[in-house]
């Protein structure tokens, strides 16, 4: 038998040889695990405000209708970032920035008759035939909530004044 071999067959490792590979492997595993584990995203006040449990019953219903009918273009929170938004010209507006300038009666006309009913692009369809008055009121309630600026943005504007 040669030096360094055991009776069972192959060469034996000298003392400390296994730890030379163990330490770099452990460090690499820890680095990979740390890179794969991302910290959870910070709380978004706007998204927290739009969880159905944070909305009134009409607002929650309006949001569900909005998600079914409008979110493809306007995005789930009305930010103008829906999956079809890039196909549209003009692109859908961000309601936090635009709805404050649109009176409620015009919002109702847009929902019921589409944007063409108020002299805008014909891309937003009329929903008045498929939504009842209560549903339109619910969407208007949700749009009112969606058009309010996020609390952080409001605080930032107050500091700038």
GIBELRA-V868335 format. One record per pair of residues at least 6 apart in sequence whose C-alpha atoms are under 6 Angstrom apart, sorted by sequence separation. I is the first residue (numbers start at 1). GAP is how many residues later the second one is. D is the distance in whole Angstrom. If there is no record, write none. Layout:
{{I	GAP	D} {I	GAP	D}}
This chain:
{{5	6	4} {74	6	4} {75	6	5} {85	6	6} {115	6	6} {116	6	5} {4	7	6} {5	7	5} {74	7	6} {75	7	4} {115	7	6} {4	8	5} {52	8	5} {74	8	5} {67	9	6} {73	9	4} {115	9	5} {72	10	5} {114	10	5} {71	11	6} {72	11	6} {73	11	5} {114	11	5} {72	12	6} {73	12	5} {80	12	5} {114	12	4} {80	13	5} {113	13	4} {80	14	5} {112	14	5} {79	15	4} {112	15	5} {78	16	6} {79	16	6} {111	16	6} {112	16	4} {78	17	6} {74	18	6} {99	48	6} {96	51	4} {95	52	5} {96	52	6} {96	53	6} {62	76	4} {61	77	6} {62	77	4} {59	79	6} {63	79	6} {58	80	5} {62	80	5} {59	82	5} {59	83	4} {46	104	5}}
